[in-house]
Amino acid sequence: MPQNREKIQKELIYKIILAQEHVVGPVAYVIANSAGVRYSPSSGVSLSQDPKTAIDEMIASFNQLFGKASLEVSRQAARGLGIAKADLPKSLL
């Protein structure tokens, strides 16, 4: 994966986590962690799997726990980043 694409996808993950945190609180980080996403202010986002897969799993977990409103929160977070549809995971299409 080109470095720029990975950087954009990590930015998307970061934006989703922050948006979810505003709604559900710090549990957003626990949910992200369960999808193989680690975030810290000092090192940023790190992944244990493909970014699209991590995003899909993270969004599915939010949706399962908090309902469809959490899906819209994630979609709103993705807007404005200028990410090509080909780079978006299925859950955000």
Secondary structure by P-SEA (a helix, b strand, c coil): ccaaaaaaaaaaaaaaaaaaaaccccaaaaaaaaacbbbcccccccccccaaaaaaaaaaaaaacccaaaaaaaaaaaccccccccccccccc
